């Protein structure tokens, strides 16, 4: 039987994969999405803070800065168009220690460079926005919002199928075979594609190596756990309250978020997961964990940042330690107010020298025999936060890298 043939096959049914498929269809090409799980948004896209990021934090000129700023507005517009729950609530970034003030000043500089509206507040101005927050100073970022990225991903899936694309669930891709004029996708049968995009998240580096690419990184899974607030404590938070992040890490720190359902949660921390899909301490895959901790890059991370790692583990295992972190900004929250509220796993790319990759990362495999058309594979190897916010412009970025065609944002043209 002849395999089905598409212009593009997208491996991975998270929000970046579906946004890419949507962009491909808008360009007039055929597309199929292949997802190993039985549902879309099964991992990073469905287990996160659901924050629509403004683009404040990211180094000017980088992919995160450019695509998150565009994605912030586009995500809000997409939710409005499709009647998906969302709210543009704004966010406070709070400095609680003197040594955080220079880092806050750097955020002001980055915000100005990235075109993000930022207001500097003194303690009185901070309390006008969030009466129960305490700190030395704060930034108010009005464009930050909240949505439900699982619903956004599912809506993109609906749009893809409505436009003639195919979505294959429960189908694990084992490897990709590049040929002179096409790519054969192996796993659960075969598909043929002119080009392939791999948005495999936690398994992205494995599929790259299985397909003959050198990813140059290893995906290290960091579990982020969330704590829900009691009704009493939830009344202490109006919108989004963030700490000033540590520039040594790509994590944004434990923050409090009022979701679209009205519930408030805090998190995530960042502990090394014991499996690629290790959503709890009991989710252990010894072979995967051994591979992670013996990776030279992970050994370097542990050597440099072991104190940070121990602190994250302590907060994971101790409600008292977790609430102490929250109380830096929200002193009236008590340990008895917290209850477990799920976890996510961040697919963090780490270089062999221990560098935590701090921007989106793409690796391309050219067609066999050269050229830039049929037979090309593009691997998305680092797309954690703010990739959900940036997903729509990331999809267009990927299409342009594949084909050279630049699409206008949704609502701004064809």
Buried (B, 14 or more C-beta within 10 A) or exposed (E): EEBBEBBBBBBBBBBBBBBBBBBBBBBEBBBBBBBBBEBBBBBBBBBBBBBBBBBBBBBBEBBBBBBBBBBBBBBBBBBEEEEBBBBBBBBBBBBBEEEBEEBBBEBBEBBEEBEBEBBEBEEEBBBEBBEBBBBBBBBBBBBBBBBBBBBBBBBBBBBBBEEEBBBBBEBBBEBBBBEEEBBBBBBBEEBBBBBBBBBBBBBBBBBBBBBEBEBBBBBBBBBBBBBBBBEEBBEBBBBBBBBBBBEEBBBBBBBBBBBBEEEBBBBBBBBBBBBBBBBBBEBEBEEBBEBBEEBEBBEBBEEEBEEBBEBBBBBBEEBEBBBBBBBBBBEEBBBEBBEEBBBBBBBBBBBBEBEBBBBBBBBEBEBBEEEBEBBBBBBBBBBBBBBBBBBBBBBBBBBBBBBEBEBEBBEEEE
